[in-house]
């Protein structure tokens, strides 16, 4: 546990702290290393894919004039 606490202390004093974000799809924190600081998910293969699928299903249902179910 000591290395984890040490790493957390280093992060709190690092300039990268403003790049630590909470994932939009889960409670995890991640370091946004994208060039423009716009990353929203901890992992594209997990939370990002799920969010994109949900957006697609909602958009498709709206274009058909039906309310989204599920």
C-alpha positions as CSV (number, residue, x, y, z in Angstrom):
1,X,0.0,0.0,0.0
2,X,2.9,2.3,0.6
3,X,3.9,2.7,-3.1
4,X,0.2,3.5,-3.9
5,X,0.1,6.2,-1.3
6,X,3.4,7.6,-2.5
7,X,2.2,7.7,-6.1
8,X,-1.0,9.4,-5.0
9,X,1.0,12.1,-3.2
10,X,3.2,12.7,-6.2
11,X,0.1,13.0,-8.4
12,X,-1.5,15.6,-6.1
13,X,1.6,17.8,-6.5
14,X,2.0,17.2,-10.2
15,X,1.0,19.7,-13.0
16,X,-0.9,16.8,-14.6
17,X,-3.5,16.9,-11.8
18,X,-5.8,19.0,-14.0
19,X,-5.7,16.1,-16.5
20,X,-7.1,13.6,-14.0
21,X,-10.8,13.1,-14.8
22,X,-13.7,10.9,-13.8
23,X,-14.9,8.5,-16.5
24,X,-18.3,9.4,-18.0
25,X,-19.2,5.7,-18.0
26,X,-18.1,4.4,-14.7
27,X,-16.7,5.6,-11.3
28,X,-13.0,5.2,-12.3
29,X,-10.5,8.0,-12.6
30,X,-8.0,8.3,-15.5
31,X,-5.2,10.5,-16.7
32,X,-6.3,12.3,-19.9
33,X,-3.2,12.2,-22.1
34,X,-5.0,13.3,-25.2
35,X,-3.5,16.3,-27.0
36,X,-6.4,18.6,-26.5
37,X,-7.6,17.2,-23.1
38,X,-11.0,16.0,-24.4
39,X,-11.0,12.3,-23.5
40,X,-14.2,11.3,-21.7
41,X,-13.7,7.6,-20.9
42,X,-11.3,5.4,-19.0
43,X,-11.2,2.9,-21.8
44,X,-12.6,3.2,-25.3
45,X,-13.1,-0.6,-25.5
46,X,-15.4,-0.6,-22.4
47,X,-17.0,2.7,-21.5
48,X,-16.5,4.5,-24.8
49,X,-18.0,1.7,-26.9
50,X,-21.0,1.4,-24.6
51,X,-21.7,5.1,-24.7
52,X,-21.4,5.2,-28.5
53,X,-23.7,2.2,-28.9
54,X,-26.3,3.9,-26.6
55,X,-26.1,7.1,-28.6
56,X,-26.5,5.2,-31.9
57,X,-29.6,3.3,-30.6
58,X,-31.2,6.5,-29.3
59,X,-30.5,8.3,-32.6
60,X,-31.8,5.5,-34.7
61,X,-35.0,5.2,-32.6
62,X,-35.6,8.9,-32.9
63,X,-35.2,8.9,-36.7
64,X,-37.8,6.1,-36.9
65,X,-40.2,8.2,-34.8
66,X,-40.4,5.6,-32.0
67,X,-39.5,6.2,-28.4
68,X,-36.4,4.3,-27.2
69,X,-37.1,1.2,-25.1
70,X,-34.6,-0.5,-22.7
